[in-house]
Amino acid sequence: MPSQFIINANRIASQTLKSVKTNKGYKPIFNEYLPLAFDKRTFTFSFDKVRITTINGRIDIPIEIPEYYWKYLDWSWQTAQIIKTKKGFFIHITFSKEINKPSYNNGRVVGIDLGINNLAVTSNRKFFKGTKSFIKKWINTTSQLQSKGTKSAKKLLKKRSGRWKRFQQWINHNISKSVIDRLETGDTIVMEDLSYIKKRARYNKWVQIWSFYQLQKFIKYKAIRKGIKIVYENPFRTSKICSKCQSIKSIRHSGFFQCLHCGYTLSSDLNASINLAKRYMRNVGLVPVIEPNVSSCDAKTSSDELKQSLGTNFQKSI
């Protein structure tokens, strides 16, 4: 075998062993046809073909590139993988592009809070509604199929699993694109450090069912491509602290946050996203530039209106 193939095989084996060691009890399952990995030593790329190294020498393979991907052809090609699917063989090629590091001193700082009722809320008041009712229905149907345990039920579960992953990916791509489209080069996005949430996630089935890590990953790579900085902050108490006076005396009910110190009220998810942005700005010594708009209809409601909407449970929840 060519020496580079042996090097790649050793690298894949090493990565597999590391994952086994990290995830105790995990046993890797290999398909009959494993993806073939290539780097710049073992393949070259051009618009209409790739040349790859095999055990019998180099061969040329004609390829068809969809028009959507033509915009990446002036980037630098890096690695490739040949995979076998039910639809045939495909080659996945990665490209890279150097981006000049912009100045973040004068850009905006935008915090992003993640949740289920609202999958994402930004501190510049952009709400991305969740699909809690759909998720609940999906969980119930999946539980029913799992309890049956029949061959047809298992087959349907496998089919539904792929559909669910594609649905999440589609939603996360749309949210991340919408978030980035509203920002400019030099801005900064502050997101939750999910490692702090994992300890509590096992108590919350809603947090477990949606791929928030994937959503953050999509936002990150789109942001980097546009020259937007990504930072992560500990989300501790961001949902309990008032974004206006920083008091922790507050109540939350039906998606609203009310500070018991200054009386300020707004969406609880919006409040958390503003706190994330302010926490980062305090940590780096910046003057807060995103302040709650008290007159905004989507951010404020009067104390009397809030009490009326909550009814008699208002005092009980304090």
Buried (B, 14 or more C-beta within 10 A) or exposed (E): EEEBBEEBEEEEEEEEEEEEEEEEEEEEEEEEEEBBBBEEEBBBBEEEEBEBBEEEEEEEEEBEEEEEEEEBEEEEBEBBBBBBEEEEEEBEBEBEEEEEEBEBEEBBBBBBBBBBBBBBBBBBBBBBEBBBEEBBEBEEEBEEBEEEEEEEBEEBBEEBEEEBEEEBBEBBBEBBEEBBEEBEBBBBBBBBBBEEBEEEEEEEEBBEBBBBEBBBEBBBEBBEEBBBBBBBBEBEEBBBBBBBEEBEBBBBBEEBBBBBEBEBBBBBBBBBBBBBBBBBBEEEEBEEEBEBEEEEEEBBBEBEEBEEEBEEEBEEEE
